[in-house]
Amino acid sequence: MDKKKLSWYMVRASKMSLKEMFWRFDRLVNQPDLRKDKAIPLDLAVKEMRAEVAALGLAGRRASRAEAERVIERAEAVMRRELEFFGEKVQLPEPFSWLADPVSKVRSPRKDFMDINYRDFGDKLSIMRVWWLNRHYHLVDLAKAYAVTEDERYAKKLTDELESWFRECAYPYGLPWTTSMEAAMRLTVWCVVYRLMKAKLPACFTEAFALSFFRVVRQHYEHVKFNRSRYSSANNHALAELTALLCAQKTFPNLFVNEEESWAEELGKEADKQFSDKGVNLEMALSYHAFSLELLCAAAACDPEFLEKIRPLLNSAALYLERARTTAETCGEYGDSDEAVATGLIPRDEKYYANVVKLAMALSLPEANDAEEIGEPFQWYVCKSAPPVLTEDRIHYSKDVGMFWRGKVGEGLLVDLFFVTGPLGFGKLAAHGHADALSFVMSVNGTPVFIESGTGAYHQNRKWRKYFRSTAAHNTLEAEGESQSQDLAPFVWRENFRVEIESDDMTEEGFNLSARHYGYKKRFSLTHRRTLKLEGPSSYLEILDETLGCDSVRARQFFHVSPLCSVAQTGNKTFIIKGPGFEITMDLFDVHTARFLIGDETKPLGFYSKHLGKWEPCGVIETEANCLGQDVLRTALKFKKI
C-alpha cells in the first residue's frame, strides 16, 4: 500500500469508534455474493407486473401543453444521446460505455467493486460524471415522455438502455457498485421509472425483461441493505439509502413481501437527526438541504403513512429553503454542492429549489388542492397545487446555519444579506461543510456583490478541493494562512469548531449581528469575533473583526466580489464597487495592506465555481494585518444610488 493510500486510511480511522471499526471489518469479510441470488420465478414476476401500485405522474390526469412540450423536448435529447453533466452538454457516442467518463471518454476498470479504489483515479477520469451517468436520471425523461404520449419509442429506448446496463455492469462489476449511495440512487430512479409506466406497461416490458429487471432490482436492494452508511459516514447518504429501500418495498410489494424491516421508521429517525427543530439540514450545505428534502418527499409520495409522520418536517424545511434560496440564487450556495437530485422528476435547473419548496408544501399542507393537470415538474410527484409560501425578510436560524436580513438602505437600495453563524458541519466528518464561520454574502437590488465561491472539486484535484472549502475562499478572516479547521482529506476535517451567537437583533431598518468562533483557539489562542451593524436609515454597513486573546497573529480578510460588479482601488485602503444603479465605497481601517486581485492560481485565490469540476476567476479584496491582543479591524461600506 502506498503512503498516500495509507495516510487516507489513517485519517479516516481517526474519526471512527472502535465499534465502527469492527462493523466495517465485518462488512468487508462478510460481503454477500449477490451473483448467487436466485432467479425470479416467472409467476412472481407476472404477479408483480399485475400488482396494484399507486402510479406517479399523470394517474388519470393530463400534462399541460407547456409541460408536455418540455417533457418531450428533454426525451428527444436523450434519444439523440444528448445529456448534461454539471452544466456541460455532452453527446454520448454510439455505442457508449457505462463505465467511461462521458466527457474525457476515459474508461474505468470493469472489475469487482471490492477491488476498485476510486480515490486512485487521476484527473482525466471524473468519477462523479461516471456515477451521475449510472444514476440513470435520463431514463426518467424517457418514462415521463412515454407517460405523456404512450409512444413506444421512448419505452423501447428505456428498456434497451437498461438491458445494456445489465450486461456491462452486472453485479459486482464497476464503479456503479462501489458505494451503497450510488446503488441506492439508481434503485430509487428505477422505482420512479416503473411507477411512471405502471398505468400502462409498454409492450417492450415483456415477461423476459421483467425477469431480468426484477432480479437486478433485488440485487440493488440487498446491496444497499447490507452496505448502508452508518456511524461517522451517516449523512445524506443514509437518507438516500433508506429512501431507496422504502421506495423499493412500496413499488415492488410482491418482490419484498417477506421483508420485516420498517424502513419508514428508520428513515424518520434519521431525518430527525439530520434536520434541526427549525427544519434546517445540519450538513451546512444548502444544496444538500434541498436534496435531502426531495428525498424525504420522494419517500412520502410512495408511503402515505410515512407522509403523515414527516409532514411537520417537510413544512419547516420548505420554509427554510424558500428563504435561503432567494439569497443563494443571487450570491451562491453555502457549503458543498454536487448538483444532485433525488429522482430526476424535478430537473436540476434554475427552478430546482423553487420546485422542491412547492413539492414539500403540496405534500405537507392539507389545504393543498388537487390540480387538474401537471403543469410544473414537482407535480409529477403529487398532482396538487402548491399553496403560496410567505417567508420573513428578517429571520435568524442562528445556531443552525446563520441569519438573513432583507431591507432598504440609504436611498432605497434593497439589500439582502446572509451571515454564517452555524457550525462547520454535521457529525464527526462535517464532510460537506466549508470553513466559512462568520462569512457573509450580500446583494443589492438583486445584483450579487459579495458572493460564495462554490464547490469546485470533490474526490479529485486535491489542490482545488482544498481551496474551495478553505477559509481563504470565503468572506471572513483567516489566521496565519490556515483555515478555521484543518483539512485532513477531501471530506474530513480535523474537528468541528464551536460558534457562539452574541447578538441577532434585526429590525426593518437595520441590524446588530455578532458571533464568535473558536476554530483558532487551540492553535493560536485566538478567538475571532465579527459584528455587522446597520443602524436606522443609515447608508453605512460597519463590519468589526476582533482578534481576542492572541499574542501575535497574521490575519487576512477576504471579500469576494461578483463578476457582475466592477472594482476600483482609489486609495491604499479604499475601494469603489459599482453595480447597476448603485455604488459602494469600501473603507478598510486598521489593516496594514489592502489589494484587489483576480484569479491568482499560485495561492490559489480569487476563483468561484458555478458547477462541479469548473471554476473561473473572480475579484477578491484581500487585506493583511498583524494583530496583537484585542485588536479590531474595522470595515465601512457606504451605499449610494447612482
C-alpha positions in Angstrom: 0.0 0.0 0.0 1.4 3.4 -1.0 1.9 6.2 1.5 -1.0 8.3 0.1 -3.5 5.5 0.5 -2.2 4.6 3.9 -2.4 8.2 5.0 -6.1 8.4 3.9 -7.0 5.2 5.8 -5.3 6.5 9.0 -7.1 9.8 8.7 -10.4 8.1 8.2 -9.9 5.7 11.0 -9.2 8.6 13.4 -12.9 9.5 13.0 -14.2 6.1 13.9 -15.1 4.5 17.2 -13.9 1.0 17.9 -17.4 -0.3 17.4 -17.5 1.3 13.9 -14.1 -0.3 13.0 -15.4 -3.8 14.0 -18.5 -3.2 12.0 -16.6 -2.1 8.9 -14.3 -5.2 9.2 -17.3 -7.4 9.4 -18.8 -5.8 6.4 -15.6 -6.3 4.5 -15.1 -10.0 5.2 -18.8 -11.0 5.0 -19.8 -9.1 1.9 -22.5 -11.3 0.3 -22.0 -12.5 -3.3 -25.2 -11.5 -4.9 -24.3 -13.3 -8.1 -25.7 -16.4 -6.3 -29.1 -14.6 -5.9 -31.8 -17.0 -7.2 -33.6 -16.1 -10.4 -37.0 -14.5 -10.0 -39.8 -17.1 -10.6 -41.9 -16.3 -13.6 -45.1 -16.5 -11.6 -43.7 -13.9 -9.2 -42.7 -11.6 -12.0 -46.1 -11.8 -13.6 -47.8 -11.2 -10.2 -45.6 -8.1 -9.6 -46.4 -6.7 -13.1 -50.1 -7.1 -12.3 -49.9 -5.7 -8.8 -51.7 -2.5 -8.0 -49.2 0.2 -7.1 -50.0 3.9 -6.9 -48.8 5.4 -10.1 -46.7 8.6 -10.2 -47.4 11.4 -12.6 -50.5 11.6 -14.7 -52.6 8.9 -12.9 -55.7 9.7 -14.9 -54.8 13.4 -15.4 -53.1 15.1 -18.4 -50.0 17.2 -18.6 -50.4 20.9 -19.7 -49.3 21.7 -23.2 -46.3 23.6 -22.0 -45.2 20.8 -19.6 -45.8 18.1 -22.3 -43.6 20.1 -24.7 -40.8 20.4 -22.1 -41.0 16.6 -21.3 -40.9 15.6 -25.0 -38.0 18.1 -25.7 -35.9 16.5 -22.9 -36.8 13.0 -24.0 -35.9 13.7 -27.6 -32.5 15.0 -26.4 -32.0 11.6 -24.6 -33.0 9.8 -27.8 -30.2 11.7 -29.6 -27.8 10.8 -26.6 -27.5 14.4 -25.6 -27.1 14.5 -21.9 -25.9 17.2 -19.4 -23.4 16.7 -16.6 -22.6 19.6 -14.2 -23.6 22.3 -16.6 -21.9 20.8 -19.6 -23.9 19.3 -22.5 -22.4 16.1 -23.8 -23.0 14.0 -26.9 -22.6 10.3 -26.0 -21.0 8.1 -28.7 -22.9 5.2 -30.2 -22.3 2.7 -28.7 -21.1 4.1 -25.4 -19.7 2.5 -22.2 -21.5 2.9 -18.9 -18.0 2.8 -17.3 -16.5 5.6 -19.3 -16.3 9.3 -18.4 -18.8 10.9 -20.8 -16.5 13.9 -21.4 -13.0 12.5 -21.5 -14.1 9.1 -22.7 -11.5 7.5 -20.3 -12.9 4.2 -19.2 -12.9 3.0 -15.6 -12.0 -0.7 -14.9 -14.6 -3.4 -15.2 -13.7 -5.4 -12.1 -15.2 -6.4 -8.8 -16.2 -3.2 -6.9 -14.3 -4.5 -3.8 -11.1 -4.2 -5.8 -11.7 -0.7 -7.0 -10.3 2.3 -5.1 -11.9 5.3 -6.9 -9.6 7.7 -5.0 -6.7 6.4 -7.1 -8.1 7.7 -10.4 -6.3 10.6 -12.0 -7.9 13.9 -13.1 -8.7 12.7 -16.6 -11.5 10.4 -15.4 -14.3 12.1 -13.4 -15.8 9.5 -11.1 -18.6 12.0 -10.5 -19.6 12.0 -14.1 -19.5 8.2 -14.3 -21.6 8.0 -11.2 -24.1 10.5 -12.5 -24.5 8.7 -15.8 -25.1 5.5 -13.9 -27.8 7.1 -11.7 -30.0 6.9 -14.8 -31.6 10.3 -14.3 -32.1 10.5 -18.1 -34.3 7.4 -18.0 -36.9 9.4 -16.1 -37.1 11.8 -19.0 -38.0 8.8 -21.3 -40.5 7.4 -18.8 -42.2 10.8 -18.5 -42.4 11.1 -22.3 -43.9 7.7 -22.5 -46.5 8.6 -19.8 -47.5 11.7 -21.8 -47.5 10.2 -25.3 -47.7 6.4 -24.9 -45.1 6.4 -27.7 -43.4 3.1 -27.6 -40.2 4.6 -28.9 -39.4 6.2 -25.6 -40.2 3.0 -23.7 -38.1 0.9 -26.1 -35.1 3.2 -25.7 -35.5 3.0 -21.9 -35.6 -0.8 -21.8 -32.7 -1.0 -24.3 -30.6 1.3 -22.0 -31.4 -0.9 -19.0 -30.5 -4.1 -20.8 -27.2 -2.7 -21.9 -26.5 -1.7 -18.3 -27.4 -5.2 -17.1 -24.8 -6.6 -19.5 -21.9 -4.2 -18.8 -22.5 -3.5 -15.1 -23.7 -6.9 -13.9 -23.1 -7.3 -10.2 -20.4 -6.9 -8.9 -18.5 -5.1 -11.7 -17.6 -1.5 -12.0 -17.8 1.9 -10.4 -21.7 1.8 -10.2 -21.4 -0.6 -7.3 -18.6 1.0 -5.3 -20.8 2.9 -2.9 -24.2 1.9 -1.5 -25.2 5.5 -2.1 -24.9 5.1 -5.9 -26.8 1.8 -5.9 -29.5 3.5 -3.8 -29.9 6.4 -6.1 -30.2 4.1 -9.1 -32.8 2.0 -7.3 -34.9 5.0 -6.4 -34.8 6.2 -10.0 -35.9 2.7 -11.2 -38.8 2.8 -8.8 -39.9 6.2 -10.3 -39.4 4.9 -13.9 -41.5 1.8 -13.1 -44.3 3.8 -11.4 -44.4 6.3 -14.3 -45.1 3.4 -16.8 -47.2 1.2 -14.5 -50.5 2.7 -15.6 -49.9 1.0 -18.9 -46.8 -1.1 -19.1 -45.3 -0.8 -22.6 -45.1 -3.8 -25.0 -41.3 -3.9 -24.6 -41.7 -4.6 -20.8 -42.1 -8.3 -21.6 -42.0 -11.1 -19.1 -38.4 -11.9 -20.2 -37.4 -8.3 -19.5 -39.3 -8.3 -16.2 -37.3 -11.4 -15.0 -34.0 -9.6 -15.6 -35.2 -6.2 -14.2 -36.7 -7.6 -11.0 -33.6 -9.7 -10.3 -31.3 -6.7 -10.6 -33.8 -4.6 -8.5 -33.5 -7.3 -5.8 -29.7 -7.3 -6.0 -29.7 -3.5 -5.6 -31.9 -3.8 -2.6 -29.8 -6.4 -0.9 -26.6 -4.5 -1.7 -27.9 -1.2 -0.2 -29.4 -3.0 2.8 -26.0 -4.7 3.7 -23.8 -1.7 3.0 -25.9 1.1 4.5 -24.0 4.2 5.6 -23.7 4.2 9.4 -21.8 5.7 12.3 -19.4 8.5 11.1 -20.5 8.3 7.4 -24.2 8.5 8.1 -25.1 11.9 6.4 -27.3 12.4 3.3 -26.1 9.0 2.1 -28.1 7.4 4.9 -31.2 9.3 3.9 -30.7 8.3 0.2 -30.3 4.6 1.1 -33.3 4.4 3.4 -35.4 6.2 0.8 -34.4 3.7 -1.8 -35.2 0.7 0.5 -38.6 2.2 1.4 -39.5 3.1 -2.2 -38.5 -0.4 -3.4 -40.7 -2.0 -0.8 -43.7 0.1 -1.8 -43.1 -0.1 -5.5 -42.4 -3.9 -5.7 -44.6 -5.3 -2.9 -44.5 -8.9 -4.0 -40.8 -8.8 -4.5 -40.2 -7.8 -0.9 -43.3 -9.3 0.7 -41.3 -11.2 3.3 -39.2 -8.1 4.4 -39.7 -7.3 8.1 -37.7 -4.1 8.3 -39.6 -0.9 8.9 -37.7 1.5 6.6 -40.2 4.3 7.2 -39.5 4.3 10.9 -35.7 4.3 10.4 -35.9 7.0 7.7 -38.0 9.2 10.1 -35.4 8.7 12.9 -32.5 9.6 10.5 -34.3 12.7 9.3 -34.8 13.9 12.8 -31.1 13.5 13.4 -30.1 15.4 10.3 -32.6 18.3 10.5 -32.9 20.8 13.3 -36.1 21.6 15.1 -36.4 24.6 12.8 -36.2 22.4 9.7 -32.6 23.2 8.7 -30.4 20.4 7.3 -27.3 20.2 9.6 -24.8 19.5 6.9 -24.2 23.2 6.5 -24.7 22.9 2.7 -27.8 24.4 1.1 -27.7 22.1 -1.9 -27.8 19.0 0.4 -30.7 20.6 2.3 -32.7 20.7 -0.9 -31.5 17.2 -2.0 -32.3 15.7 1.4 -35.7 17.4 1.4 -36.6 16.0 -2.0 -35.5 12.5 -0.9 -38.0 12.7 2.0 -40.7 13.9 -0.4 -40.0 11.0 -2.7 -40.4 8.6 0.2 -43.6 10.4 1.4 -45.0 10.2 -2.1 -44.6 6.4 -2.0 -45.9 5.8 1.5 -48.9 7.7 2.9 -48.2 6.5 6.5 -44.6 8.0 6.3 -46.1 11.2 4.9 -48.3 11.6 8.0 -45.3 11.3 10.3 -43.0 13.6 8.3 -45.4 16.4 7.4 -44.1 18.9 10.0 -40.5 18.4 9.0 -41.4 18.8 5.3 -43.1 22.1 6.1 -40.4 23.6 8.2 -37.7 22.5 5.8 -39.6 24.0 2.9 -40.0 27.3 4.7 -36.3 27.5 5.4 -35.4 26.6 1.8 -37.7 29.3 0.4 -36.0 32.0 2.5 -32.4 30.7 1.8 -32.9 30.2 -1.9 -33.6 33.9 -2.6 -30.1 34.7 -1.3 -28.4 31.6 -2.8 -29.9 32.2 -6.3 -28.0 35.5 -6.5 -25.0 35.1 -4.2 -24.3 31.4 -4.4 -24.9 28.5 -2.1 -23.1 27.9 1.2 -21.3 24.6 1.7 -20.8 21.8 -0.9 -23.0 21.2 -3.9 -22.8 18.3 -6.3 -25.9 19.3 -8.1 -27.7 16.1 -7.2 -31.4 15.5 -7.4 -33.4 12.7 -5.7 -35.0 11.1 -8.8 -34.9 13.3 -11.9 -38.6 14.1 -11.8 -37.5 17.7 -10.9 -34.6 18.7 -13.2 -31.6 20.4 -11.6 -32.1 23.8 -13.3 -32.5 27.4 -12.0 -36.0 26.5 -10.7 -34.9 23.4 -8.8 -35.1 24.9 -5.3 -38.4 26.6 -6.0 -39.9 23.3 -7.2 -38.6 21.4 -4.2 -40.3 24.0 -2.0 -43.6 23.6 -3.8 -43.4 19.9 -3.6 -42.8 19.9 0.1 -45.6 22.4 0.7 -48.0 20.4 -1.5 -47.3 17.3 0.4 -47.2 18.8 3.9 -50.3 21.1 3.8 -53.7 19.6 4.0 -55.2 22.6 2.2 -53.2 21.9 -1.0 -55.8 21.3 -3.6 -55.8 18.7 -6.3 -54.6 20.0 -9.7 -56.5 19.2 -12.9 -53.2 18.8 -14.9 -49.5 18.6 -14.4 -48.1 22.0 -15.2 -44.9 22.1 -13.2 -42.2 19.5 -12.6 -43.0 19.0 -8.9 -46.5 17.8 -9.8 -45.1 14.6 -11.2 -44.7 13.5 -7.6 -48.1 14.7 -6.4 -50.7 16.4 -8.7 -51.6 19.2 -6.3 -51.4 22.9 -6.4 -48.8 24.3 -4.0 -50.1 26.9 -1.6 -48.3 30.2 -1.7 -45.2 30.4 0.6 -44.7 33.5 2.7 -41.3 34.0 4.4 -39.9 36.7 6.6 -37.4 39.3 5.3 -35.6 39.2 8.7 -35.2 35.8 10.3 -32.4 34.0 12.1 -31.5 30.4 12.2 -28.5 31.4 14.2 -27.4 28.2 15.9 -28.3 26.0 12.9 -26.8 28.0 10.0 -27.0 31.8 10.1 -29.0 35.0 9.9 -30.9 36.5 7.0 -31.8 40.2 6.6 -33.5 42.0 3.7 -34.4 45.7 3.8 -33.9 49.1 2.3 -30.7 51.0 2.8 -29.8 54.7 2.2 -31.7 56.0 -0.8 -34.0 53.0 -1.1 -31.5 50.3 -2.2 -32.7 46.8 -1.4 -30.0 44.9 0.4 -30.2 41.1 1.0 -27.6 39.7 3.4 -26.8 36.3 4.9 -24.4 36.0 7.9 -23.0 32.5 8.5 -23.1 31.6 12.2 -23.6 27.8 12.1 -21.1 25.0 13.0 -18.6 23.5 10.5 -21.0 20.7 9.5 -22.8 17.5 10.5 -21.2 14.7 12.6 -17.6 13.8 13.1 -16.6 14.3 9.4 -18.5 17.6 8.7 -18.0 16.3 5.2 -19.9 18.9 3.2 -19.3 22.0 5.3 -16.8 24.7 4.5 -14.5 26.6 6.8 -16.7 29.7 6.5 -17.6 30.7 10.0 -18.7 34.4 10.2 -18.6 34.8 6.5 -21.3 36.8 4.8 -22.8 37.3 1.3 -24.7 40.3 0.1 -26.7 41.5 -2.9 -28.0 45.0 -3.8 -31.2 45.4 -5.8 -30.9 41.7 -6.8 -27.3 42.0 -8.1 -24.8 39.9 -6.2 -22.0 41.9 -4.6 -20.1 39.7 -2.1 -20.5 36.0 -3.2 -20.0 32.4 -2.2 -17.1 30.8 -4.1 -18.8 27.5 -4.7 -17.5 23.9 -4.5 -15.0 23.5 -7.4 -13.9 19.9 -7.0 -14.7 16.7 -5.0 -12.8 13.5 -4.9 -10.2 14.5 -7.5 -7.9 17.5 -8.0 -6.9 17.8 -4.4 -5.5 21.4 -4.7 -8.8 22.9 -5.8 -10.9 20.8 -3.4 -8.8 22.1 -0.5 -9.0 25.7 -1.8 -12.8 25.9 -2.3 -13.7 24.8 1.2 -10.9 26.7 2.8 -11.4 29.9 4.9 -9.5 31.9 2.2 -12.3 31.1 -0.3 -14.9 32.8 1.9 -15.7 36.4 3.0 -14.2 36.1 6.5 -11.0 36.4 8.5 -8.1 33.9 8.2 -5.3 33.5 10.8 -1.7 32.5 9.9 -2.6 31.3 6.5 -4.6 28.4 7.9 -8.3 27.5 7.7 -10.6 27.6 10.7 -10.4 23.8 10.8 -7.6 21.7 9.4 -8.3 19.9 6.1 -7.3 16.2 6.6 -8.9 14.7 3.4 -11.4 15.8 0.8 -14.3 15.1 3.1 -12.7 15.1 6.5 -11.9 18.0 8.9 -9.8 17.6 12.0 -12.5 18.9 14.3 -15.8 20.7 14.3 -15.3 24.2 15.7 -17.7 25.9 18.1 -19.6 29.1 17.3 -21.3 31.3 19.8 -24.1 33.8 19.0 -23.8 37.1 20.8 -26.4 39.3 19.1 -29.1 38.6 16.4 -31.0 41.9 16.7 -32.9 42.7 13.5 -35.5 45.3 12.7 -36.9 46.6 9.4 -34.4 49.5 9.5 -31.2 47.7 10.5 -29.4 45.1 12.5 -26.7 44.3 15.0 -25.4 40.8 14.4 -22.5 39.4 16.3 -20.9 36.0 16.8 -17.5 34.4 17.7 -15.9 31.1 16.7 -13.2 29.1 18.3 -11.6 27.4 15.3 -8.2 29.0 16.0 -8.3 28.7 19.8 -6.1 25.6 20.2 -3.6 26.6 17.5 -3.1 30.3 18.0 -5.0 31.1 21.3 -7.2 33.3 19.0 -11.0 33.8 19.2 -12.4 35.7 16.2 -15.5 37.8 16.8 -17.3 39.5 14.0 -20.0 42.2 14.3 -22.2 43.5 11.4 -24.0 46.8 12.1 -26.5 48.7 10.1 -28.4 51.3 12.2 -31.6 53.1 11.4 -31.9 54.6 7.9 -28.1 54.9 7.6 -26.4 54.1 4.3 -23.4 52.6 6.2 -22.7 49.0 7.0 -20.0 48.5 9.6 -18.0 45.3 9.9 -15.9 44.8 13.1 -13.4 41.9 13.1 -11.9 41.4 16.6 -9.0 39.1 17.4 -9.3 38.2 21.0 -6.7 36.5 23.3 -3.8 36.1 20.9 -0.2 37.3 21.4 0.6 38.0 17.7 -1.2 36.6 14.7 -1.0 37.5 11.0 -4.6 38.0 9.9 -6.1 38.3 6.4 -9.6 39.3 5.4 -11.2 38.3 2.1 -14.2 39.9 0.3 -15.0 38.0 -2.9 -16.8 40.3 -5.4 -19.2 39.2 -8.1 -18.1 39.4 -11.7 -21.3 41.5 -12.3 -19.7 44.3 -10.3 -16.6 46.4 -11.1 -14.0 47.3 -8.5 -11.6 50.2 -8.5 -9.0 50.9 -5.8 -9.0 54.7 -5.2 -6.6 54.8 -2.2 -4.4 52.5 -0.2 -7.3 51.1 1.7 -10.4 52.4 -0.2 -12.3 50.6 -3.0 -15.3 51.6 -5.1 -17.6 48.7 -6.0 -20.1 49.5 -8.8 -23.2 47.6 -9.9 -26.2 48.5 -12.0 -27.8 51.5 -10.2 -25.6 51.5 -7.1 -22.1 52.3 -5.8 -20.4 51.1 -2.6 -17.5 52.8 -1.1 -15.5 50.4 1.0 -13.0 51.8 3.5 -10.7 49.3 5.4 -9.3 50.7 8.6 -6.6 49.3 10.9 -5.1 46.9 8.3 -1.6 47.2 7.0 -2.2 46.4 3.4 -5.2 46.0 1.1 -5.3 45.0 -2.6 -7.6 43.8 -5.3 -6.7 40.7 -7.4 -8.4 38.4 -9.9 -7.6 34.7 -10.2 -4.2 34.0 -8.7 -3.5 30.3 -9.4 -0.3 30.1 -7.4 -2.0 30.5 -4.0 -4.8 29.9 -5.2 -7.1 32.8 -4.5 -9.9 34.7 -6.4 -11.9 32.0 -8.0 -15.5 30.9 -8.0 -17.3 27.8 -9.2 -20.8 27.6 -10.7 -20.7 23.9 -11.4 -18.7 21.0 -10.0 -15.4 20.5 -11.8 -15.3 24.0 -13.3 -14.1 27.3 -11.9 -13.2 30.8 -13.2 -11.6 33.9 -11.9 -13.4 36.4 -9.8 -12.2 39.5 -7.9 -11.3 39.4 -4.3 -10.3 42.3 -2.0 -7.6 40.9 0.4 -6.2 42.7 3.5 -3.4 41.8 5.8 -2.7 42.9 9.4 -0.6 41.8 12.4 -2.9 41.5 15.4 -1.8 41.8 19.0 -4.2 41.0 21.9 -7.6 42.5 21.4 -7.3 44.2 18.0 -10.2 45.5 15.9 -10.2 45.6 12.1 -12.9 47.9 11.0 -14.6 48.0 7.6 -17.1 50.5 6.5 -19.4 50.1 3.5 -21.3 53.2 2.2 -24.2 52.6 -0.2 -25.1 55.2 -2.9 -27.7 55.1 -5.5 -26.5 56.2 -9.0 
